[in-house]
Amino acid sequence: MIQLDKKENKEFLEKSIQHLEATGFENIKADIEGYETPKSYIKKKTGVKITPDIVALKNGIKYIFEISVKSEKPLLLKSKWLFLDTLSRLKSNRFRIITTKGHYKFTSTMLEDINLTNKSPIRI
């Protein structure tokens, strides 16, 4: 989720963290108050700061989670997802997308647009 959408969807982000804790993830870092912030990356050309929504460990494997909600800036969201997917594959990590009711169609359309159809979103 991009920075503009984080304030509106704070509750869903917290619910996602609780779901991950219940499914055995540990050492959770989240881009929300009360948790350690994950490592950020900056695009050199535009200066845009990219921070994953949630980063967690399970069985020694690092997982990067992105929250998918309808956005005003889908192009920025697509580039963020592509970057995080590429980064996770380079470092042998896992990249997952979390979505909720009312956002499934938006999420699947976005994944098709950027050719990440092998990713099936986690539905909460």
N, C-alpha and C positions, 0 to 999 in steps of 0.2 A: 504494500500500500504506500502511496506517496505521502509526503509530509502533510499536504493539505487535508487528507482524509483521516489522519491519525486522531485528531481531536474528536471528530464526530463518532468514530468507531472504537473508542477506548474500551468500552464494555466488551465488545466482541474480541478484542485483542486479549483482554484478561481472561475471558472464557476459553479462548484457544490455549492459553498458557496452562490453565487448570486441566484441560483435556490432555495436554502433553504430559503434565506431571502424573496424571492418573494412568497413562499408558506406559510409564516407565522411563521417561526422559529425565535426565538430570543435568546439573550445571547449566541451567537455562539462563540465557542472556536475552533481554528484550529491549526494544526501543520504547520504553515506557517508564514512568516514575516508579521507583521501588526496586528496579532490577538493574544489574550492570548492563551498560550499553554495548552492543556488539561492535566489532571493528567497522569503521566507515571507510569508504573508498571515494575518491574525488576524480571526476572526469577532467582531464587536463584542458580540453578545448573549451568546454562550457563552464567549468567550475562547479558543476552540479554534484552535490554530496549524496552518495548512495549508501544507505544503512539497511541491512536486512531487518525485518520485523522481529524475528525470533531466531536464535541460534541455540541448539541444544545437543547433548551427547546421549547416545544410547549404544550400549555394547562396544564402546570405544570408537564409534563412528560419529563424525560430526554431521549434523543435519541443519540445513538452512531452510527456514520456513518463511513464506510470504503470505500475507493475508490478502485475499482477493475480494474487493468490494467495487461496486460501480464507481467510476472515476470521471472527473471532468477532463483529465489529461491522459487519455489512453496511450498515446504515443510515448510519453515519459514512463508509464508503467511497463509497456512492452520492452523498452530498452533496459529497464531495471531488471526484469525477469530474465532476459537473454544474457545479460552480464552475470547475474548470480548463478544461472544454470551453467554457463561456461566456466566460471570460477570454481564451482563445486565439482565439475567433471575434471578440471585440471588437477585439483588437490585430492581426488578420490573421496569426495564428500557426497552427501545426498541433498538434493533440492526438492522441496515439496511445497505445494500451494494449498492453503486452507481457505475454504469458502463456506457460506451459509445460505440458507433459504432466501430466495430473492436475488441471488447473485450467481447462480449456477450457469445460466445462459450467457451472461456477460463473460464469465470465466472461461467457459468452453470456446466461445467465439474468439477471445483473446489468444488462447492457446493454439487454436487453429491458424490464426493470422500469423503467428510467429513460428509455426511449425514445431510446436512442442506437444503434439498430440499423444506422445508416449507418457506424458504426465497426467495422472488422474487425480483430480483435486480431493483433498480430505474434506468430507462434509461434516460440519458440526451443527 
